[in-house]
Amino acid sequence: MRVLIWIITIFALAVGLSMFISQDWGYVQFVVPQWWRVQISAKFFVVALLAAFVAAYLLIRLIRSTLSLPETVGLWRKRRRWQQADRSLREALLIFHEGRYAKALKLAEKAYEASEYPEAAILLAARAAHALCDDVRYREWIGRLGGEGTQTARLMTEAELAVVSRDYEEAARKLEILQPDGRRNIAALRLSLRVSMALWRWDESLRLIRLLRKHKALTEEQARPLLCRVHIERLRACADNNNASDDENDALTEIWKAIPTEEREDRQLVLEAVPLLARVGKGYIVRRTLERLLDTEWDTALARLYGFCGDVGACLSKGENWLLDHREDTGLLFSLGHLCAELQLWGKAVEYFELSLRWQPEVETHLALANLFKRLGRSEDEQKHYRAAAEMVSA
């Protein structure tokens, strides 16, 4: 339908134009008194006038194009250099990720000399020079990035490359300059976390992990081992003081209680925390958590640590109740043996240790039996278990 309308319209215009032209327009006369007179038709005059206008327009355009030719050639050459610089930069980026740093540095330098925006070439050249362990050229290139709008990119690059070089103090200084009030983007927060953990700044690391997890920059699976390490290191830093006073022991308890419940019930955290706390006589603060974990899902490794959770009588009673459902669990038998030894129930202690060895021989169980026989003055049995432990270690 639309095509038909267009055809009708074109034919109508053609008919109208032909009717308009077919009319007599008269004449146009040019007179110079006493010299000459020219008389032409009005139609020819209109056509000649239009042709003269077109010719004049084309002549003016030609003159202007001729006069602007040097400038046009200069702009064309400049665009060509920019295109070549962009091509060199793209090639340098690809080659850099292929690990060909020397070639990438050369191409980045070529892109820098001709590029309209050289900042990307400077950053790439600095990274390539750093990868080549050429500190002089790295400093030279990164020093060229001095504009106000590139300050963040420069500081982030310097901090990241300082982490690669394991110069964590330098990385921390750059990150502090980047955002002195601590408000940083996700990339800076992740970098700050690596730096703070490398410098053993555990309180800051804990804050950063929770902040990244809040912003969905760390998944629960990624955050869990990091949180476990930070909590353990904070506990160890407090427990490593050999002359711990009551106040410091209370601080250790407060650190454990300050851990949120969902984090405190991480099984790996409990596995590492029990021996550490038991060493300073604070195993009892983990006891309730460990019992909940075992009641929820049985774990032989956790059951093996239950004997170090203090309150020996209560732990022995609870452990013997568990034994009704887990008679062959070597971890639980080991804990019961340790608890009986603490209560000087020598016969039961030997029985539990030997049952644990029967189901699964362990170096730790052999050593515990050897120490027990040493206390009982049974040197022959003591030496037998020491030898068994040594053979298992050497094997």
C-alpha positions as CSV (number, residue, x, y, z in Angstrom):
1,M,0.0,0.0,0.0
2,R,2.8,2.4,0.9
3,V,4.6,1.7,-2.4
4,L,1.4,2.5,-4.3
5,I,1.0,5.8,-2.6
6,W,4.6,6.8,-3.4
7,I,4.1,5.9,-7.1
8,I,0.9,8.0,-7.3
9,T,2.6,10.9,-5.6
10,I,5.6,10.8,-8.0
11,F,3.4,10.7,-11.0
12,A,1.3,13.6,-9.7
13,L,4.4,15.7,-9.2
14,A,5.7,14.8,-12.6
15,V,2.4,15.8,-14.3
16,G,2.3,19.1,-12.3
17,L,5.9,20.0,-13.1
18,S,5.3,19.3,-16.9
19,M,2.2,21.5,-16.9
20,F,4.1,24.2,-15.1
21,I,7.0,24.1,-17.5
22,S,4.8,24.0,-20.6
23,Q,3.3,27.4,-19.9
24,D,4.7,30.4,-21.6
25,W,6.9,32.3,-19.1
26,G,7.8,35.2,-21.4
27,Y,11.3,36.6,-22.1
28,V,14.1,38.3,-20.3
29,Q,15.8,41.2,-22.0
30,F,19.2,42.8,-21.2
31,V,19.8,46.2,-22.8
32,V,22.9,48.4,-23.0
33,P,21.7,51.7,-24.6
34,Q,23.3,52.3,-28.0
35,W,25.5,49.2,-27.7
36,W,23.6,45.9,-27.6
37,R,20.5,44.2,-26.6
38,V,20.0,40.5,-25.6
39,Q,16.7,38.8,-25.3
40,I,16.3,35.2,-24.0
41,S,13.5,33.1,-22.8
42,A,12.6,33.2,-19.1
43,K,13.0,29.4,-18.8
44,F,16.6,29.5,-20.1
45,F,17.4,32.4,-17.9
46,V,16.2,30.4,-14.8
47,V,18.3,27.4,-15.8
48,A,21.3,29.5,-16.5
49,L,21.0,31.2,-13.2
50,L,20.8,27.9,-11.3
51,A,23.8,26.6,-13.2
52,A,25.8,29.7,-12.4
53,F,24.9,29.4,-8.7
54,V,26.0,25.7,-8.6
55,A,29.3,26.5,-10.5
56,A,30.1,29.4,-8.1
57,Y,29.4,27.2,-5.1
58,L,31.6,24.4,-6.4
59,L,34.4,26.9,-7.2
60,I,34.3,28.3,-3.7
61,R,34.4,24.9,-2.1
62,L,37.4,24.0,-4.3
63,I,39.2,27.1,-3.2
64,R,38.5,26.5,0.5
65,S,39.6,22.9,0.2
66,T,42.8,23.9,-1.5
67,L,43.6,26.5,1.2
68,S,42.8,24.0,4.1
69,L,44.7,21.1,2.5
70,P,47.8,21.4,4.8
71,E,45.6,21.4,7.9
72,T,43.6,18.5,6.6
73,V,46.8,16.5,5.9
74,G,48.1,17.3,9.4
75,L,44.9,16.1,11.0
76,W,44.9,12.9,8.9
77,R,48.5,12.2,10.0
78,K,47.6,12.8,13.6
79,R,44.6,10.4,13.5
80,R,46.8,7.8,11.8
81,R,49.4,8.1,14.6
82,W,46.6,7.8,17.2
83,Q,45.3,4.7,15.4
84,Q,48.7,3.2,15.3
85,A,49.2,4.0,19.0
86,D,45.9,2.4,19.9
87,R,46.9,-0.7,17.9
88,S,50.3,-0.8,19.7
89,L,48.6,-0.5,23.1
90,R,46.1,-3.3,22.4
91,E,48.9,-5.5,21.2
92,A,51.1,-4.6,24.2
93,L,48.2,-5.5,26.5
94,L,47.8,-8.9,24.9
95,I,51.5,-9.6,24.9
96,F,51.8,-8.5,28.6
97,H,49.2,-11.1,29.6
98,E,51.1,-13.7,27.5
99,G,54.1,-13.0,29.8
100,R,56.3,-11.4,27.1
101,Y,57.1,-8.4,29.3
102,A,60.1,-7.0,27.3
103,K,58.1,-6.9,24.1
104,A,55.1,-5.4,25.9
105,L,57.3,-2.7,27.4
106,K,58.6,-1.7,23.9
107,L,55.1,-1.6,22.4
108,A,53.8,0.4,25.4
109,E,56.6,2.9,24.9
110,K,55.7,3.3,21.3
111,A,52.0,3.8,22.2
112,Y,53.0,6.4,24.8
113,E,54.8,8.5,22.3
114,A,51.9,8.8,19.8
115,S,48.8,8.3,21.9
116,E,46.2,11.0,22.6
117,Y,45.7,9.6,26.1
118,P,49.0,8.2,27.3
119,E,48.0,7.2,30.9
120,A,47.1,3.6,29.9
121,A,50.4,3.2,28.1
122,I,52.3,4.5,31.2
123,L,50.5,2.1,33.6
124,L,51.1,-0.9,31.3
125,A,54.8,0.1,30.8
126,A,55.3,0.4,34.5
127,R,53.8,-3.0,35.2
128,A,55.9,-4.6,32.4
129,A,59.1,-3.0,33.8
130,H,58.2,-4.2,37.3
131,A,57.6,-7.7,36.0
132,L,61.1,-7.5,34.5
133,C,62.5,-6.5,37.9
134,D,63.8,-3.3,36.4
135,D,63.2,-1.0,39.3
136,V,64.8,2.0,37.6
137,R,62.6,1.9,34.5
138,Y,59.6,1.1,36.8
139,R,60.2,4.3,38.8
140,E,60.7,6.3,35.6
141,W,57.5,5.2,34.1
142,I,55.3,5.4,37.2
143,G,56.8,8.9,37.8
144,R,55.3,10.1,34.6
145,L,51.8,9.5,35.9
146,G,51.5,12.7,37.9
147,G,48.2,14.2,36.8
148,E,45.5,14.9,39.3
149,G,43.0,12.7,37.6
150,T,45.4,9.8,37.6
151,Q,46.4,9.8,41.3
152,T,44.1,7.0,42.3
153,A,45.3,4.7,39.4
154,R,48.9,5.5,40.3
155,L,48.5,4.7,44.0
156,M,46.5,1.5,43.4
157,T,49.2,0.3,40.9
158,E,52.0,1.1,43.3
159,A,50.2,-0.6,46.2
160,E,49.5,-3.7,44.1
161,L,53.0,-4.0,42.8
162,A,54.4,-3.5,46.3
163,V,52.3,-6.5,47.5
164,V,53.7,-8.5,44.6
165,S,57.2,-7.6,45.8
166,R,56.2,-8.4,49.4
167,D,56.9,-4.9,50.4
168,Y,53.8,-4.7,52.6
169,E,54.9,-1.6,54.6
170,E,55.1,0.4,51.3
171,A,51.8,-1.0,50.2
172,A,50.2,0.0,53.5
173,R,51.5,3.6,53.1
174,K,50.2,3.9,49.5
175,L,46.7,2.6,50.6
176,E,46.7,5.1,53.5
177,I,47.4,8.0,51.1
178,L,44.7,6.6,48.7
179,Q,41.9,7.0,51.2
180,P,43.1,8.4,54.6
181,D,39.6,8.1,56.1
182,G,39.4,4.3,55.2
183,R,36.6,4.6,52.6
184,R,37.9,2.6,49.7
185,N,36.5,0.8,46.7
186,I,36.3,-3.0,46.6
187,A,39.6,-3.5,44.9
188,A,41.4,-1.3,47.5
189,L,39.6,-3.1,50.3
190,R,40.8,-6.5,49.0
191,L,44.3,-5.2,48.7
192,S,44.1,-3.7,52.2
193,L,43.0,-7.1,53.5
194,R,46.1,-8.9,52.0
195,V,48.4,-6.2,53.4
196,S,46.9,-6.2,56.9
197,M,47.1,-10.0,57.1
198,A,50.7,-10.0,55.9
199,L,51.5,-7.4,58.6
200,W,49.7,-9.4,61.3
201,R,47.2,-6.6,61.9
202,W,44.5,-9.0,62.9
203,D,41.9,-6.5,64.3
204,E,42.0,-4.5,61.0
205,S,41.9,-7.8,59.0
206,L,38.8,-8.8,60.9
207,R,37.1,-5.5,60.1
208,L,38.0,-5.7,56.5
209,I,36.8,-9.3,56.1
210,R,33.4,-8.5,57.6
211,L,33.1,-5.3,55.4
212,L,33.9,-7.3,52.2
213,R,31.5,-10.0,53.2
214,K,28.8,-7.3,53.8
215,H,29.4,-5.9,50.3
216,K,29.2,-9.4,48.7
217,A,32.9,-9.0,47.7
218,L,33.7,-12.2,49.7
219,T,31.5,-15.3,49.7
220,E,30.9,-17.3,52.9
221,E,33.2,-20.0,51.6
222,Q,36.0,-17.5,51.0
223,A,35.5,-15.6,54.2
224,R,35.3,-18.7,56.5
225,P,39.0,-19.7,56.4
226,L,40.1,-16.1,56.6
227,L,38.0,-15.5,59.7
228,C,39.3,-18.8,61.2
229,R,42.9,-17.7,60.8
230,V,42.3,-14.2,62.1
231,H,40.4,-15.5,65.2
232,I,43.2,-18.1,65.9
233,E,45.9,-15.5,65.5
234,R,44.2,-13.1,67.9
235,L,43.8,-15.9,70.4
236,R,47.4,-16.9,70.0
237,A,48.7,-13.4,70.3
238,C,46.9,-13.1,73.7
239,A,47.9,-16.6,74.8
240,D,51.5,-16.5,73.9
241,N,52.4,-14.4,76.9
242,N,54.1,-16.9,79.2
243,N,53.5,-14.6,82.3
244,A,49.8,-14.2,81.6
245,S,48.1,-12.4,84.4
246,D,44.4,-12.8,85.4
247,D,43.6,-9.8,83.4
248,E,45.2,-11.2,80.3
249,N,43.4,-14.5,80.8
250,D,40.1,-12.6,81.1
251,A,41.0,-10.9,77.8
252,L,41.5,-14.3,76.2
253,T,38.0,-15.3,77.4
254,E,36.6,-12.0,76.1
255,I,38.1,-12.5,72.7
256,W,36.5,-15.9,72.4
257,K,33.1,-14.7,73.6
258,A,33.2,-11.7,71.2
259,I,33.3,-14.0,68.2
260,P,29.8,-14.2,66.7
261,T,28.0,-17.6,67.3
262,E,27.9,-18.5,63.6
263,E,31.7,-17.9,63.3
264,R,32.5,-19.5,66.7
265,E,30.9,-22.8,65.6
266,D,33.1,-23.2,62.6
267,R,34.6,-26.7,63.1
268,Q,38.0,-25.8,61.8
269,L,38.2,-22.9,64.3
270,V,37.3,-25.1,67.2
271,L,39.9,-27.7,66.1
272,E,42.6,-25.1,66.2
273,A,41.3,-23.2,69.2
274,V,41.0,-26.1,71.7
275,P,44.7,-27.0,71.9
276,L,45.7,-23.3,72.0
277,L,43.3,-22.5,74.9
278,A,44.0,-25.8,76.7
279,R,47.7,-24.8,76.8
280,V,46.9,-21.8,79.0
281,G,44.2,-23.6,81.0
282,K,41.3,-22.1,79.2
283,G,40.0,-25.1,77.3
284,Y,36.7,-25.0,79.3
285,I,35.5,-21.9,77.5
286,V,35.2,-24.0,74.2
287,R,33.5,-26.9,75.9
288,R,29.9,-25.9,75.3
289,T,30.6,-25.1,71.6
290,L,32.3,-28.4,71.1
291,E,29.5,-30.3,72.7
292,R,26.9,-28.6,70.5
293,L,28.9,-29.4,67.4
294,L,29.3,-33.1,68.3
295,D,25.6,-33.4,69.2
296,T,24.7,-31.9,65.8
297,E,27.1,-33.9,63.7
298,W,29.6,-36.4,65.1
299,D,33.3,-35.7,64.3
300,T,36.1,-37.9,65.4
301,A,38.7,-35.1,65.2
302,L,36.6,-32.9,67.5
303,A,35.9,-35.8,69.9
304,R,39.7,-36.3,70.2
305,L,40.0,-32.8,71.6
306,Y,37.1,-33.1,74.1
307,G,39.4,-34.4,76.8
308,F,41.2,-31.0,76.9
309,C,38.1,-28.9,77.6
310,G,38.5,-28.7,81.4
311,D,35.9,-29.7,84.1
312,V,37.2,-33.3,83.9
313,G,34.4,-35.0,85.8
314,A,31.6,-33.5,83.7
315,C,33.5,-34.2,80.5
316,L,34.1,-37.8,81.5
317,S,30.4,-38.3,82.2
318,K,29.3,-36.7,78.9
319,G,31.9,-38.7,77.0
320,E,30.8,-42.0,78.5
321,N,27.3,-41.2,77.4
322,W,28.5,-40.6,73.9
323,L,30.4,-43.9,74.0
324,L,27.1,-45.8,74.1
325,D,26.5,-44.7,70.5
326,H,30.2,-44.5,69.3
327,R,31.9,-47.5,70.8
328,E,34.5,-47.8,68.1
329,D,35.3,-44.1,67.8
330,T,39.1,-43.7,68.3
331,G,38.9,-40.0,69.0
332,L,36.4,-40.4,71.8
333,L,38.3,-43.3,73.3
334,F,41.5,-41.2,73.3
335,S,39.7,-38.3,75.1
336,L,38.2,-40.7,77.7
337,G,41.7,-42.1,78.3
338,H,43.1,-38.6,78.8
339,L,40.2,-37.7,81.2
340,C,40.7,-40.9,83.3
341,A,44.4,-40.2,83.5
342,E,43.6,-36.7,84.8
343,L,41.4,-38.2,87.5
344,Q,44.1,-40.9,88.2
345,L,41.8,-43.7,87.1
346,W,44.8,-45.5,85.8
347,G,43.1,-48.8,84.9
348,K,40.3,-47.2,82.9
349,A,42.8,-44.8,81.3
350,V,44.9,-47.7,80.0
351,E,41.8,-49.5,78.8
352,Y,40.5,-46.6,76.8
353,F,43.9,-45.9,75.3
354,E,44.4,-49.5,74.3
355,L,40.9,-49.7,72.8
356,S,41.7,-46.6,70.7
357,L,44.9,-48.2,69.5
358,R,43.0,-51.4,68.6
359,W,40.7,-49.6,66.3
360,Q,43.2,-47.2,64.8
361,P,46.9,-46.9,65.8
362,E,48.0,-43.2,66.3
363,V,51.3,-41.7,67.3
364,E,49.6,-39.4,69.8
365,T,47.9,-42.4,71.5
366,H,51.2,-44.3,71.7
367,L,52.8,-41.3,73.3
368,A,50.0,-40.8,75.7
369,L,50.2,-44.5,76.8
370,A,54.0,-44.2,77.1
371,N,53.6,-41.2,79.4
372,L,51.0,-42.9,81.4
373,F,53.2,-46.0,81.9
374,K,56.1,-43.7,82.9
375,R,54.0,-42.3,85.7
376,L,53.1,-45.8,86.8
377,G,56.7,-46.9,86.7
378,R,56.2,-49.6,84.0
379,S,59.3,-48.9,82.0
380,E,59.0,-51.9,79.7
381,D,55.6,-50.9,78.5
382,E,56.7,-47.3,78.3
383,Q,59.6,-48.2,76.0
384,K,57.4,-50.4,73.8
385,H,55.0,-47.6,73.1
386,Y,57.8,-45.1,72.5
387,R,59.3,-47.5,69.9
388,A,55.9,-48.0,68.3
389,A,55.4,-44.2,68.0
390,A,58.9,-43.8,66.6
391,E,58.3,-46.6,64.0
392,M,55.1,-44.9,62.9
393,V,56.8,-41.5,62.5
394,S,59.7,-43.0,60.6
395,A,57.3,-44.9,58.3
